[in-house]
Amino acid sequence: MAGTLRIKRVYEPAAQTDGQRILVDRVWPRGMTHEKAALTLWLKEIAPSADLRKWFGHDPARFTAFRERYRGELAGDSEAVETLCRHLDAGDVTLLYGARDTQHNQAVVLAEYLAERGYRFDREG
């Protein structure tokens, strides 16, 4: 049975309930050490393209358009999506991101995308 999907900021302490901790940022989070991140995997290939990330600039007013564009990128990158799905098939996964905004970031979009594929997304974390 597939695991539960959660999201949280990489700056939050690792927890027993996190399961596999997968960073989904293209750029390493500022000020974070590898030890503190306690990653299972850094899947930078699944992050938004550099152009899309720069265009979005974490502007909440652009989030709806960002969501559509990023979902388009995800649909075109089946290898990275399948890698993430294999991890979910093996157990619980927490998608980690560095953005300050907990509502308007790529991990939210990615978790929603995977939930539509049948994975359980625990929004409460």
C-alpha positions in Angstrom: 0.0 0.0 0.0 1.3 3.4 -0.9 2.5 5.8 1.8 1.1 9.2 2.9 2.4 12.3 1.3 3.1 15.4 3.4 4.9 18.7 2.8 7.0 20.9 5.1 9.7 23.5 5.1 13.2 22.0 5.1 14.0 24.4 8.0 11.6 22.6 10.3 13.2 19.8 12.4 13.1 16.3 11.0 10.4 14.2 12.7 9.9 10.4 13.1 6.6 10.8 11.2 8.3 12.3 8.1 9.1 9.0 6.5 11.4 9.6 3.5 12.4 13.2 3.3 12.7 14.4 -0.3 13.9 17.9 -1.2 12.0 19.2 -4.2 13.9 22.5 -4.7 16.3 23.0 -7.6 18.6 25.2 -5.5 20.0 24.1 -2.1 18.2 26.0 0.7 20.3 28.9 2.1 21.9 28.2 5.4 20.8 24.6 5.6 23.4 21.9 6.2 23.1 18.4 4.8 23.0 17.0 8.3 20.1 19.1 9.5 18.2 18.5 6.3 18.3 14.7 7.0 17.4 13.9 3.4 16.5 10.6 1.8 16.9 12.2 -1.6 17.4 15.6 -3.3 15.2 15.3 -6.4 16.0 18.6 -8.0 14.9 17.4 -11.4 11.3 17.5 -10.3 11.5 21.2 -9.2 10.2 23.9 -11.5 12.6 25.0 -14.3 14.9 27.9 -13.5 13.0 30.1 -15.9 9.6 29.3 -14.3 11.1 29.7 -10.8 12.5 33.1 -11.7 9.3 34.2 -13.4 7.1 33.2 -10.4 9.4 34.8 -7.8 7.1 33.5 -5.0 4.6 36.2 -6.0 1.2 34.9 -4.7 -0.6 36.9 -7.5 1.2 34.7 -10.0 0.5 31.4 -8.2 -2.5 30.3 -10.3 -0.5 30.7 -13.5 2.6 29.2 -11.9 0.5 26.1 -10.9 -0.7 25.6 -14.5 2.8 26.0 -15.9 4.5 23.8 -13.4 1.9 21.1 -13.9 2.7 21.3 -17.6 6.4 20.7 -16.7 5.5 17.8 -14.5 3.4 16.2 -17.2 6.5 16.4 -19.5 8.9 14.8 -17.0 7.6 11.4 -16.4 11.0 10.1 -15.1 11.2 12.4 -12.2 7.5 11.9 -11.3 7.9 8.1 -11.5 11.0 8.3 -9.2 8.9 10.1 -6.7 6.0 7.7 -7.1 8.3 4.7 -6.4 9.3 6.3 -3.1 5.6 6.9 -2.2 4.9 3.3 -3.1 7.5 2.2 -0.6 6.1 4.3 2.3 5.4 7.8 3.7 7.1 10.7 2.0 7.6 14.3 3.1 8.3 16.8 0.3 10.6 19.5 1.6 10.9 23.0 0.2 12.8 26.1 1.2 10.2 28.9 0.4 8.9 31.0 3.3 5.3 31.0 1.9 3.7 27.7 3.0 0.7 28.1 0.7 2.2 29.3 -2.6 5.2 27.0 -3.5 6.0 24.1 -5.8 5.6 21.4 -3.1 2.0 22.3 -2.7 1.4 22.0 -6.5 3.5 18.8 -6.6 1.5 17.2 -3.7 -1.8 18.1 -5.4 -0.6 16.6 -8.6 0.3 13.4 -6.9 -2.9 13.3 -5.0 -4.7 13.4 -8.4 -2.7 10.3 -9.3 -4.3 8.5 -6.3 -1.7 9.2 -3.5 -3.0 10.3 -0.1 -2.0 13.9 0.7 -2.2 14.8 4.4 -2.4 18.6 4.2 -2.2 18.9 8.0 1.2 17.3 8.0 
